[in-house]
Amino acid sequence: MRRRWLSLPTHLPGGRSTTIREAVLVDPVRSRDRTLRTLRQYYGASPHWSVLQENLAPVLDLFSATDRTAAVAELSTVALLRSVGWSGHVVHSSDLSARRDRSQRLADLAAAVSARTYLCGTGGMTYLDERPFRALGIGVTACRTPEDGIWSFSREVTALWTLMNGGWDTLARQLRLVRGGLS
C-alpha cells in the first residue's frame, strides 16, 4: 500500500514560536481542492465514501470561510469523532491556565479538565516527564492501538484508512473496545 501524507501548507507568521491558533493556510482554496482530490483518489471506490464525503462537507466549506489551520484541523477532527459516536466537547488550551514547561503544561491542562489519566503516544513517552502528572494525581498511560485486525495499517497511516476499509460502525465498536481496555 502506498502511503501519502494528507497535509495543509501552513504559514507560521511568528516562526517556530507561532501558536496553532496563529497559523494560517497558505492557499485555502487550493488546499481544499487538493484535500478533496486526494481523499477521492485514495478512498473514492470505498463503499463508505459517501458517508465520509457527507461528514467532510462542512470541513471543506470552512476552507472558504477561514484561513486558520487550527479551525480546519479542529472541525475535521470533531466531524470524524462525532461520526463514530463521540459526544464530548472541545476545550482550547488557550482558555486554560498552564505553565510553560512542556510536561508541566500538559499536566496542568489535564488537571484543568479533571482528567484522571493522560494518554500519551508512544513517541511522546520517550520524552515526557511523568513527575508533574504524579504531583497532580494524574496517571500516564501509553496509548497503543492493537496491532491486528482493522488497526494493522491505522498504526502507520490514518483513521481514514480504517474508516474506508472497515466502516464507521466497525471503527466505533473497535474504539469502544480499546477504550474499555484503558479503564
TORLO-386790 format. One line per field, with one value per atom (N, C-alpha, C): residue number from 0; residue in three letters; atom name; x, y, z. Coordinates in steps of 0.02 Angstrom, whole numbers. Layout:
! residues N
lumke	(NUM / ...)
kevo	(Ala / ...)
koltor	(CA / ...)
X	(X / ...)
Y	(Y / ...)
Z	(Z / ...)
This chain:
! residues 183
lumke	(0 / 0 / 0 / 1 / 1 / 1 / 2 / 2 / 2 / 3 / 3 / 3 / 4 / 4 / 4 / 5 / 5 / 5 / 6 / 6 / 6 / 7 / 7 / 7 / 8 / 8 / 8 / 9 / 9 / 9 / 10 / 10 / 10 / 11 / 11 / 11 / 12 / 12 / 12 / 13 / 13 / 13 / 14 / 14 / 14 / 15 / 15 / 15 / 16 / 16 / 16 / 17 / 17 / 17 / 18 / 18 / 18 / 19 / 19 / 19 / 20 / 20 / 20 / 21 / 21 / 21 / 22 / 22 / 22 / 23 / 23 / 23 / 24 / 24 / 24 / 25 / 25 / 25 / 26 / 26 / 26 / 27 / 27 / 27 / 28 / 28 / 28 / 29 / 29 / 29 / 30 / 30 / 30 / 31 / 31 / 31 / 32 / 32 / 32 / 33 / 33 / 33 / 34 / 34 / 34 / 35 / 35 / 35 / 36 / 36 / 36 / 37 / 37 / 37 / 38 / 38 / 38 / 39 / 39 / 39 / 40 / 40 / 40 / 41 / 41 / 41 / 42 / 42 / 42 / 43 / 43 / 43 / 44 / 44 / 44 / 45 / 45 / 45 / 46 / 46 / 46 / 47 / 47 / 47 / 48 / 48 / 48 / 49 / 49 / 49 / 50 / 50 / 50 / 51 / 51 / 51 / 52 / 52 / 52 / 53 / 53 / 53 / 54 / 54 / 54 / 55 / 55 / 55 / 56 / 56 / 56 / 57 / 57 / 57 / 58 / 58 / 58 / 59 / 59 / 59 / 60 / 60 / 60 / 61 / 61 / 61 / 62 / 62 / 62 / 63 / 63 / 63 / 64 / 64 / 64 / 65 / 65 / 65 / 66 / 66 / 66 / 67 / 67 / 67 / 68 / 68 / 68 / 69 / 69 / 69 / 70 / 70 / 70 / 71 / 71 / 71 / 72 / 72 / 72 / 73 / 73 / 73 / 74 / 74 / 74 / 75 / 75 / 75 / 76 / 76 / 76 / 77 / 77 / 77 / 78 / 78 / 78 / 79 / 79 / 79 / 80 / 80 / 80 / 81 / 81 / 81 / 82 / 82 / 82 / 83 / 83 / 83 / 84 / 84 / 84 / 85 / 85 / 85 / 86 / 86 / 86 / 87 / 87 / 87 / 88 / 88 / 88 / 89 / 89 / 89 / 90 / 90 / 90 / 91 / 91 / 91 / 92 / 92 / 92 / 93 / 93 / 93 / 94 / 94 / 94 / 95 / 95 / 95 / 96 / 96 / 96 / 97 / 97 / 97 / 98 / 98 / 98 / 99 / 99 / 99 / 100 / 100 / 100 / 101 / 101 / 101 / 102 / 102 / 102 / 103 / 103 / 103 / 104 / 104 / 104 / 105 / 105 / 105 / 106 / 106 / 106 / 107 / 107 / 107 / 108 / 108 / 108 / 109 / 109 / 109 / 110 / 110 / 110 / 111 / 111 / 111 / 112 / 112 / 112 / 113 / 113 / 113 / 114 / 114 / 114 / 115 / 115 / 115 / 116 / 116 / 116 / 117 / 117 / 117 / 118 / 118 / 118 / 119 / 119 / 119 / 120 / 120 / 120 / 121 / 121 / 121 / 122 / 122 / 122 / 123 / 123 / 123 / 124 / 124 / 124 / 125 / 125 / 125 / 126 / 126 / 126 / 127 / 127 / 127 / 128 / 128 / 128 / 129 / 129 / 129 / 130 / 130 / 130 / 131 / 131 / 131 / 132 / 132 / 132 / 133 / 133 / 133 / 134 / 134 / 134 / 135 / 135 / 135 / 136 / 136 / 136 / 137 / 137 / 137 / 138 / 138 / 138 / 139 / 139 / 139 / 140 / 140 / 140 / 141 / 141 / 141 / 142 / 142 / 142 / 143 / 143 / 143 / 144 / 144 / 144 / 145 / 145 / 145 / 146 / 146 / 146 / 147 / 147 / 147 / 148 / 148 / 148 / 149 / 149 / 149 / 150 / 150 / 150 / 151 / 151 / 151 / 152 / 152 / 152 / 153 / 153 / 153 / 154 / 154 / 154 / 155 / 155 / 155 / 156 / 156 / 156 / 157 / 157 / 157 / 158 / 158 / 158 / 159 / 159 / 159 / 160 / 160 / 160 / 161 / 161 / 161 / 162 / 162 / 162 / 163 / 163 / 163 / 164 / 164 / 164 / 165 / 165 / 165 / 166 / 166 / 166 / 167 / 167 / 167 / 168 / 168 / 168 / 169 / 169 / 169 / 170 / 170 / 170 / 171 / 171 / 171 / 172 / 172 / 172 / 173 / 173 / 173 / 174 / 174 / 174 / 175 / 175 / 175 / 176 / 176 / 176 / 177 / 177 / 177 / 178 / 178 / 178 / 179 / 179 / 179 / 180 / 180 / 180 / 181 / 181 / 181 / 182 / 182 / 182)
kevo	(Met / Met / Met / Arg / Arg / Arg / Arg / Arg / Arg / Arg / Arg / Arg / Trp / Trp / Trp / Leu / Leu / Leu / Ser / Ser / Ser / Leu / Leu / Leu / Pro / Pro / Pro / Thr / Thr / Thr / His / His / His / Leu / Leu / Leu / Pro / Pro / Pro / Gly / Gly / Gly / Gly / Gly / Gly / Arg / Arg / Arg / Ser / Ser / Ser / Thr / Thr / Thr / Thr / Thr / Thr / Ile / Ile / Ile / Arg / Arg / Arg / Glu / Glu / Glu / Ala / Ala / Ala / Val / Val / Val / Leu / Leu / Leu / Val / Val / Val / Asp / Asp / Asp / Pro / Pro / Pro / Val / Val / Val / Arg / Arg / Arg / Ser / Ser / Ser / Arg / Arg / Arg / Asp / Asp / Asp / Arg / Arg / Arg / Thr / Thr / Thr / Leu / Leu / Leu / Arg / Arg / Arg / Thr / Thr / Thr / Leu / Leu / Leu / Arg / Arg / Arg / Gln / Gln / Gln / Tyr / Tyr / Tyr / Tyr / Tyr / Tyr / Gly / Gly / Gly / Ala / Ala / Ala / Ser / Ser / Ser / Pro / Pro / Pro / His / His / His / Trp / Trp / Trp / Ser / Ser / Ser / Val / Val / Val / Leu / Leu / Leu / Gln / Gln / Gln / Glu / Glu / Glu / Asn / Asn / Asn / Leu / Leu / Leu / Ala / Ala / Ala / Pro / Pro / Pro / Val / Val / Val / Leu / Leu / Leu / Asp / Asp / Asp / Leu / Leu / Leu / Phe / Phe / Phe / Ser / Ser / Ser / Ala / Ala / Ala / Thr / Thr / Thr / Asp / Asp / Asp / Arg / Arg / Arg / Thr / Thr / Thr / Ala / Ala / Ala / Ala / Ala / Ala / Val / Val / Val / Ala / Ala / Ala / Glu / Glu / Glu / Leu / Leu / Leu / Ser / Ser / Ser / Thr / Thr / Thr / Val / Val / Val / Ala / Ala / Ala / Leu / Leu / Leu / Leu / Leu / Leu / Arg / Arg / Arg / Ser / Ser / Ser / Val / Val / Val / Gly / Gly / Gly / Trp / Trp / Trp / Ser / Ser / Ser / Gly / Gly / Gly / His / His / His / Val / Val / Val / Val / Val / Val / His / His / His / Ser / Ser / Ser / Ser / Ser / Ser / Asp / Asp / Asp / Leu / Leu / Leu / Ser / Ser / Ser / Ala / Ala / Ala / Arg / Arg / Arg / Arg / Arg / Arg / Asp / Asp / Asp / Arg / Arg / Arg / Ser / Ser / Ser / Gln / Gln / Gln / Arg / Arg / Arg / Leu / Leu / Leu / Ala / Ala / Ala / Asp / Asp / Asp / Leu / Leu / Leu / Ala / Ala / Ala / Ala / Ala / Ala / Ala / Ala / Ala / Val / Val / Val / Ser / Ser / Ser / Ala / Ala / Ala / Arg / Arg / Arg / Thr / Thr / Thr / Tyr / Tyr / Tyr / Leu / Leu / Leu / Cys / Cys / Cys / Gly / Gly / Gly / Thr / Thr / Thr / Gly / Gly / Gly / Gly / Gly / Gly / Met / Met / Met / Thr / Thr / Thr / Tyr / Tyr / Tyr / Leu / Leu / Leu / Asp / Asp / Asp / Glu / Glu / Glu / Arg / Arg / Arg / Pro / Pro / Pro / Phe / Phe / Phe / Arg / Arg / Arg / Ala / Ala / Ala / Leu / Leu / Leu / Gly / Gly / Gly / Ile / Ile / Ile / Gly / Gly / Gly / Val / Val / Val / Thr / Thr / Thr / Ala / Ala / Ala / Cys / Cys / Cys / Arg / Arg / Arg / Thr / Thr / Thr / Pro / Pro / Pro / Glu / Glu / Glu / Asp / Asp / Asp / Gly / Gly / Gly / Ile / Ile / Ile / Trp / Trp / Trp / Ser / Ser / Ser / Phe / Phe / Phe / Ser / Ser / Ser / Arg / Arg / Arg / Glu / Glu / Glu / Val / Val / Val / Thr / Thr / Thr / Ala / Ala / Ala / Leu / Leu / Leu / Trp / Trp / Trp / Thr / Thr / Thr / Leu / Leu / Leu / Met / Met / Met / Asn / Asn / Asn / Gly / Gly / Gly / Gly / Gly / Gly / Trp / Trp / Trp / Asp / Asp / Asp / Thr / Thr / Thr / Leu / Leu / Leu / Ala / Ala / Ala / Arg / Arg / Arg / Gln / Gln / Gln / Leu / Leu / Leu / Arg / Arg / Arg / Leu / Leu / Leu / Val / Val / Val / Arg / Arg / Arg / Gly / Gly / Gly / Gly / Gly / Gly / Leu / Leu / Leu / Ser / Ser / Ser)
koltor	(N / CA / C / N / CA / C / N / CA / C / N / CA / C / N / CA / C / N / CA / C / N / CA / C / N / CA / C / N / CA / C / N / CA / C / N / CA / C / N / CA / C / N / CA / C / N / CA / C / N / CA / C / N / CA / C / N / CA / C / N / CA / C / N / CA / C / N / CA / C / N / CA / C / N / CA / C / N / CA / C / N / CA / C / N / CA / C / N / CA / C / N / CA / C / N / CA / C / N / CA / C / N / CA / C / N / CA / C / N / CA / C / N / CA / C / N / CA / C / N / CA / C / N / CA / C / N / CA / C / N / CA / C / N / CA / C / N / CA / C / N / CA / C / N / CA / C / N / CA / C / N / CA / C / N / CA / C / N / CA / C / N / CA / C / N / CA / C / N / CA / C / N / CA / C / N / CA / C / N / CA / C / N / CA / C / N / CA / C / N / CA / C / N / CA / C / N / CA / C / N / CA / C / N / CA / C / N / CA / C / N / CA / C / N / CA / C / N / CA / C / N / CA / C / N / CA / C / N / CA / C / N / CA / C / N / CA / C / N / CA / C / N / CA / C / N / CA / C / N / CA / C / N / CA / C / N / CA / C / N / CA / C / N / CA / C / N / CA / C / N / CA / C / N / CA / C / N / CA / C / N / CA / C / N / CA / C / N / CA / C / N / CA / C / N / CA / C / N / CA / C / N / CA / C / N / CA / C / N / CA / C / N / CA / C / N / CA / C / N / CA / C / N / CA / C / N / CA / C / N / CA / C / N / CA / C / N / CA / C / N / CA / C / N / CA / C / N / CA / C / N / CA / C / N / CA / C / N / CA / C / N / CA / C / N / CA / C / N / CA / C / N / CA / C / N / CA / C / N / CA / C / N / CA / C / N / CA / C / N / CA / C / N / CA / C / N / CA / C / N / CA / C / N / CA / C / N / CA / C / N / CA / C / N / CA / C / N / CA / C / N / CA / C / N / CA / C / N / CA / C / N / CA / C / N / CA / C / N / CA / C / N / CA / C / N / CA / C / N / CA / C / N / CA / C / N / CA / C / N / CA / C / N / CA / C / N / CA / C / N / CA / C / N / CA / C / N / CA / C / N / CA / C / N / CA / C / N / CA / C / N / CA / C / N / CA / C / N / CA / C / N / CA / C / N / CA / C / N / CA / C / N / CA / C / N / CA / C / N / CA / C / N / CA / C / N / CA / C / N / CA / C / N / CA / C / N / CA / C / N / CA / C / N / CA / C / N / CA / C / N / CA / C / N / CA / C / N / CA / C / N / CA / C / N / CA / C / N / CA / C / N / CA / C / N / CA / C / N / CA / C / N / CA / C / N / CA / C / N / CA / C / N / CA / C / N / CA / C / N / CA / C / N / CA / C / N / CA / C / N / CA / C / N / CA / C / N / CA / C / N / CA / C / N / CA / C / N / CA / C / N / CA / C / N / CA / C / N / CA / C)
X	(42 / 0 / 44 / 30 / 67 / 42 / 87 / 68 / 84 / 40 / 49 / 21 / 58 / 34 / -22 / -72 / -125 / -110 / -80 / -56 / -86 / -82 / -106 / -47 / -25 / 29 / 9 / 51 / 35 / 92 / 74 / 122 / 122 / 182 / 190 / 216 / 172 / 192 / 247 / 248 / 298 / 354 / 363 / 414 / 394 / 444 / 431 / 391 / 391 / 354 / 281 / 259 / 189 / 145 / 91 / 44 / -1 / -32 / -75 / -132 / -158 / -213 / -190 / -124 / -98 / -77 / -72 / -50 / -104 / -83 / -132 / -116 / -169 / -161 / -131 / -84 / -51 / -100 / -140 / -189 / -250 / -298 / -356 / -394 / -407 / -446 / -407 / -344 / -303 / -298 / -292 / -289 / -353 / -409 / -474 / -478 / -462 / -466 / -419 / -358 / -309 / -331 / -359 / -382 / -437 / -487 / -542 / -516 / -474 / -446 / -407 / -366 / -326 / -371 / -418 / -464 / -505 / -528 / -567 / -524 / -461 / -416 / -403 / -391 / -375 / -436 / -492 / -548 / -613 / -613 / -675 / -709 / -672 / -702 / -728 / -716 / -739 / -815 / -845 / -918 / -938 / -890 / -904 / -889 / -872 / -853 / -908 / -970 / -1024 / -1032 / -1022 / -1027 / -969 / -908 / -851 / -863 / -886 / -898 / -949 / -1001 / -1053 / -1024 / -982 / -952 / -900 / -868 / -816 / -844 / -906 / -935 / -927 / -944 / -935 / -861 / -817 / -745 / -723 / -743 / -724 / -753 / -814 / -845 / -806 / -777 / -740 / -679 / -649 / -591 / -607 / -670 / -690 / -704 / -713 / -732 / -674 / -619 / -563 / -497 / -444 / -378 / -340 / -375 / -344 / -337 / -275 / -261 / -296 / -295 / -325 / -399 / -434 / -506 / -522 / -484 / -494 / -476 / -420 / -399 / -451 / -475 / -524 / -589 / -616 / -680 / -674 / -619 / -612 / -607 / -571 / -565 / -633 / -668 / -733 / -783 / -782 / -828 / -816 / -753 / -739 / -756 / -740 / -757 / -833 / -870 / -943 / -971 / -941 / -967 / -960 / -917 / -910 / -938 / -979 / -1016 / -987 / -935 / -906 / -955 / -965 / -1013 / -979 / -914 / -877 / -880 / -841 / -836 / -763 / -749 / -681 / -665 / -607 / -582 / -516 / -509 / -448 / -397 / -336 / -285 / -274 / -286 / -276 / -326 / -380 / -429 / -414 / -361 / -344 / -277 / -268 / -205 / -157 / -97 / -47 / 23 / 69 / 138 / 170 / 230 / 261 / 300 / 333 / 372 / 328 / 355 / 316 / 275 / 308 / 272 / 227 / 252 / 211 / 149 / 156 / 99 / 46 / 68 / 20 / -15 / 24 / -5 / -56 / -39 / -85 / -149 / -142 / -201 / -245 / -213 / -251 / -289 / -256 / -288 / -346 / -337 / -389 / -454 / -450 / -511 / -530 / -501 / -516 / -499 / -446 / -425 / -395 / -408 / -378 / -318 / -318 / -265 / -247 / -183 / -160 / -137 / -169 / -149 / -95 / -38 / 20 / 40 / 52 / 76 / 144 / 160 / 222 / 284 / 281 / 338 / 346 / 290 / 292 / 316 / 304 / 325 / 401 / 438 / 511 / 538 / 500 / 524 / 479 / 421 / 375 / 403 / 401 / 419 / 354 / 348 / 286 / 279 / 331 / 329 / 275 / 267 / 213 / 144 / 134 / 70 / 58 / 109 / 103 / 89 / 122 / 112 / 39 / 5 / -65 / -114 / -87 / -130 / -159 / -122 / -145 / -100 / -130 / -91 / -71 / -19 / 4 / 2 / -32 / -37 / -15 / 28 / 47 / -13 / -30 / -87 / -63 / -80 / -61 / -123 / -133 / -189 / -167 / -215 / -197 / -158 / -122 / -80 / -112 / -172 / -202 / -271 / -303 / -370 / -370 / -421 / -428 / -372 / -335 / -282 / -216 / -209 / -144 / -112 / -150 / -121 / -134 / -184 / -200 / -144 / -105 / -49 / 2 / 5 / 55 / 26 / -39 / -67 / -116 / -180 / -231 / -295 / -336 / -401 / -445 / -432 / -472 / -464 / -404 / -394 / -440 / -442 / -484 / -558 / -578 / -648 / -668 / -626 / -643 / -640 / -602 / -596 / -640 / -652 / -692 / -761 / -769 / -834 / -840 / -888 / -899 / -919 / -965 / -988 / -932 / -893 / -837 / -786 / -768 / -720 / -747 / -810 / -840 / -838 / -855 / -854 / -783 / -734 / -665 / -637 / -657 / -635 / -663 / -725 / -754 / -716 / -695 / -656 / -588 / -554 / -490 / -500 / -550 / -565 / -579 / -616 / -631 / -568 / -519 / -456 / -412 / -427 / -386 / -413 / -476 / -505 / -483)
Y	(-59 / 0 / 62 / 108 / 170 / 218 / 248 / 295 / 366 / 412 / 481 / 525 / 577 / 624 / 666 / 678 / 725 / 787 / 837 / 895 / 959 / 1011 / 1077 / 1125 / 1154 / 1203 / 1261 / 1273 / 1321 / 1370 / 1433 / 1486 / 1500 / 1505 / 1521 / 1592 / 1641 / 1712 / 1728 / 1694 / 1707 / 1655 / 1619 / 1567 / 1509 / 1474 / 1415 / 1431 / 1492 / 1510 / 1525 / 1520 / 1532 / 1480 / 1502 / 1455 / 1428 / 1371 / 1340 / 1388 / 1426 / 1471 / 1529 / 1542 / 1596 / 1571 / 1505 / 1477 / 1487 / 1503 / 1515 / 1471 / 1452 / 1412 / 1456 / 1429 / 1466 / 1484 / 1437 / 1448 / 1405 / 1431 / 1391 / 1358 / 1393 / 1363 / 1305 / 1315 / 1261 / 1202 / 1216 / 1163 / 1123 / 1158 / 1124 / 1077 / 1102 / 1062 / 1003 / 1014 / 960 / 906 / 928 / 881 / 837 / 867 / 828 / 782 / 807 / 766 / 706 / 717 / 663 / 611 / 634 / 587 / 547 / 580 / 545 / 494 / 512 / 467 / 403 / 411 / 354 / 315 / 350 / 316 / 319 / 350 / 358 / 293 / 239 / 174 / 136 / 162 / 129 / 131 / 78 / 79 / 131 / 157 / 205 / 277 / 287 / 353 / 405 / 387 / 437 / 463 / 420 / 442 / 489 / 472 / 517 / 584 / 583 / 645 / 688 / 657 / 694 / 725 / 688 / 714 / 768 / 765 / 814 / 878 / 877 / 936 / 1000 / 1000 / 1062 / 1083 / 1034 / 1049 / 1082 / 1054 / 1082 / 1152 / 1163 / 1230 / 1280 / 1257 / 1301 / 1332 / 1296 / 1322 / 1389 / 1398 / 1461 / 1516 / 1498 / 1547 / 1570 / 1532 / 1550 / 1527 / 1559 / 1537 / 1507 / 1494 / 1469 / 1393 / 1371 / 1299 / 1265 / 1297 / 1267 / 1255 / 1301 / 1294 / 1233 / 1225 / 1168 / 1103 / 1103 / 1042 / 1023 / 1072 / 1058 / 1031 / 1065 / 1043 / 974 / 960 / 894 / 840 / 853 / 805 / 793 / 846 / 839 / 804 / 819 / 786 / 711 / 690 / 619 / 586 / 619 / 591 / 584 / 635 / 632 / 576 / 564 / 513 / 442 / 434 / 369 / 370 / 421 / 421 / 461 / 500 / 541 / 596 / 607 / 658 / 709 / 713 / 759 / 830 / 873 / 942 / 963 / 1012 / 1036 / 1091 / 1086 / 1137 / 1162 / 1227 / 1255 / 1270 / 1248 / 1258 / 1333 / 1374 / 1446 / 1476 / 1440 / 1463 / 1440 / 1402 / 1373 / 1400 / 1396 / 1418 / 1359 / 1370 / 1316 / 1346 / 1313 / 1335 / 1319 / 1344 / 1340 / 1276 / 1247 / 1186 / 1133 / 1099 / 1053 / 1003 / 962 / 912 / 944 / 996 / 1030 / 1060 / 1088 / 1117 / 1063 / 1005 / 951 / 928 / 923 / 903 / 955 / 1019 / 1072 / 1071 / 1060 / 1058 / 997 / 940 / 880 / 892 / 924 / 939 / 989 / 1037 / 1088 / 1058 / 1001 / 969 / 908 / 904 / 850 / 780 / 776 / 710 / 669 / 605 / 559 / 523 / 521 / 487 / 528 / 533 / 565 / 510 / 506 / 457 / 488 / 456 / 483 / 435 / 462 / 422 / 391 / 337 / 302 / 345 / 389 / 434 / 484 / 512 / 561 / 531 / 467 / 434 / 436 / 443 / 444 / 507 / 562 / 624 / 653 / 624 / 651 / 640 / 692 / 688 / 675 / 617 / 599 / 631 / 660 / 689 / 742 / 789 / 839 / 808 / 754 / 719 / 686 / 651 / 618 / 669 / 727 / 779 / 803 / 798 / 820 / 761 / 701 / 642 / 616 / 627 / 606 / 550 / 494 / 439 / 453 / 420 / 425 / 355 / 347 / 282 / 290 / 245 / 244 / 221 / 259 / 243 / 200 / 137 / 90 / 57 / 64 / 28 / -44 / -89 / -158 / -162 / -215 / -222 / -264 / -289 / -333 / -307 / -344 / -326 / -259 / -219 / -155 / -106 / -120 / -75 / -87 / -140 / -159 / -104 / -66 / -11 / 56 / 62 / 126 / 151 / 105 / 125 / 165 / 155 / 188 / 241 / 240 / 284 / 333 / 318 / 365 / 329 / 362 / 334 / 329 / 371 / 368 / 300 / 272 / 207 / 156 / 158 / 111 / 124 / 186 / 202 / 177 / 189 / 171 / 96 / 60 / -12 / -52 / -26 / -63 / -35 / 29 / 61 / 96 / 140 / 183 / 143 / 96 / 57 / 13 / -15 / -58 / -18 / 41 / 83 / 104 / 124 / 145 / 88 / 28 / -30 / -45 / -41 / -54 / -1 / 61 / 114 / 103 / 81 / 66 / 9 / -41 / -96 / -72 / -30 / -3 / 40 / 83 / 125 / 82 / 28 / -16 / -47 / -61 / -90 / -40 / 25 / 76 / 95 / 76 / 98 / 56)
Z	(0 / 0 / 0 / -45 / -48 / 5 / 42 / 95 / 72 / 91 / 72 / 127 / 146 / 197 / 169 / 209 / 192 / 233 / 201 / 237 / 208 / 248 / 228 / 232 / 175 / 178 / 223 / 274 / 326 / 335 / 346 / 359 / 434 / 463 / 534 / 540 / 549 / 549 / 600 / 657 / 708 / 709 / 653 / 651 / 697 / 724 / 765 / 829 / 850 / 911 / 898 / 835 / 817 / 851 / 883 / 912 / 857 / 870 / 820 / 800 / 847 / 830 / 785 / 782 / 739 / 670 / 661 / 597 / 544 / 483 / 429 / 369 / 335 / 274 / 219 / 183 / 130 / 75 / 53 / 0 / 15 / 53 / 75 / 18 / -37 / -91 / -123 / -135 / -163 / -115 / -50 / 0 / 1 / -4 / -5 / -65 / -124 / -184 / -182 / -158 / -153 / -103 / -47 / 4 / -24 / -55 / -84 / -139 / -182 / -237 / -210 / -160 / -131 / -98 / -58 / -25 / -75 / -127 / -179 / -216 / -230 / -264 / -223 / -158 / -115 / -91 / -80 / -48 / -88 / -147 / -185 / -204 / -209 / -227 / -166 / -107 / -46 / -41 / -16 / -6 / 47 / 84 / 138 / 116 / 53 / 28 / 38 / 24 / 29 / 100 / 150 / 220 / 237 / 214 / 225 / 192 / 130 / 93 / 130 / 156 / 193 / 257 / 293 / 354 / 341 / 283 / 266 / 235 / 213 / 180 / 221 / 286 / 325 / 330 / 332 / 335 / 271 / 215 / 150 / 142 / 166 / 163 / 205 / 261 / 306 / 272 / 225 / 189 / 155 / 136 / 103 / 154 / 218 / 268 / 312 / 313 / 356 / 325 / 348 / 327 / 386 / 441 / 503 / 502 / 506 / 506 / 565 / 623 / 684 / 675 / 643 / 634 / 590 / 537 / 492 / 527 / 564 / 599 / 652 / 689 / 742 / 713 / 663 / 635 / 603 / 568 / 537 / 590 / 644 / 698 / 732 / 748 / 781 / 735 / 670 / 623 / 622 / 619 / 618 / 685 / 740 / 806 / 815 / 796 / 803 / 759 / 701 / 656 / 686 / 736 / 768 / 839 / 854 / 916 / 974 / 962 / 1015 / 1034 / 1099 / 1121 / 1166 / 1165 / 1207 / 1181 / 1211 / 1188 / 1186 / 1146 / 1136 / 1187 / 1216 / 1261 / 1231 / 1224 / 1196 / 1251 / 1241 / 1292 / 1306 / 1256 / 1265 / 1314 / 1329 / 1377 / 1449 / 1456 / 1521 / 1546 / 1611 / 1640 / 1644 / 1618 / 1620 / 1617 / 1650 / 1649 / 1582 / 1570 / 1503 / 1490 / 1540 / 1528 / 1496 / 1446 / 1404 / 1445 / 1486 / 1525 / 1578 / 1610 / 1661 / 1629 / 1569 / 1534 / 1520 / 1495 / 1482 / 1546 / 1600 / 1664 / 1688 / 1683 / 1703 / 1662 / 1597 / 1553 / 1570 / 1582 / 1601 / 1666 / 1714 / 1778 / 1769 / 1725 / 1714 / 1687 / 1653 / 1628 / 1670 / 1730 / 1778 / 1752 / 1711 / 1686 / 1743 / 1741 / 1790 / 1758 / 1691 / 1654 / 1592 / 1578 / 1516 / 1469 / 1410 / 1360 / 1317 / 1314 / 1278 / 1223 / 1164 / 1109 / 1126 / 1093 / 1110 / 1097 / 1047 / 1034 / 1090 / 1113 / 1167 / 1233 / 1242 / 1304 / 1312 / 1256 / 1261 / 1293 / 1291 / 1320 / 1374 / 1385 / 1435 / 1505 / 1545 / 1616 / 1654 / 1685 / 1719 / 1788 / 1815 / 1883 / 1891 / 1844 / 1854 / 1856 / 1820 / 1820 / 1887 / 1912 / 1977 / 2032 / 2028 / 2079 / 2080 / 2023 / 2019 / 2024 / 2038 / 2045 / 1979 / 1925 / 1859 / 1834 / 1814 / 1787 / 1715 / 1693 / 1623 / 1594 / 1537 / 1504 / 1431 / 1409 / 1338 / 1297 / 1247 / 1205 / 1147 / 1149 / 1096 / 1069 / 1005 / 974 / 963 / 957 / 942 / 876 / 867 / 807 / 752 / 763 / 714 / 694 / 650 / 627 / 591 / 606 / 571 / 588 / 642 / 664 / 628 / 591 / 563 / 523 / 484 / 446 / 479 / 520 / 552 / 596 / 623 / 666 / 627 / 562 / 521 / 475 / 464 / 414 / 447 / 445 / 466 / 486 / 525 / 543 / 480 / 431 / 370 / 334 / 336 / 305 / 338 / 405 / 442 / 427 / 425 / 410 / 341 / 292 / 224 / 211 / 251 / 241 / 288 / 348 / 396 / 407 / 392 / 402 / 468 / 473 / 530 / 592 / 584 / 641 / 668 / 623 / 644 / 684 / 659 / 695 / 762 / 765 / 829 / 879 / 857 / 901 / 925 / 880 / 898 / 946 / 936 / 981 / 1052 / 1055 / 1121 / 1155 / 1116 / 1145 / 1171 / 1132 / 1154 / 1216 / 1216 / 1274 / 1335 / 1327 / 1383 / 1412 / 1369 / 1392 / 1428 / 1422 / 1454 / 1523 / 1537 / 1601 / 1659)
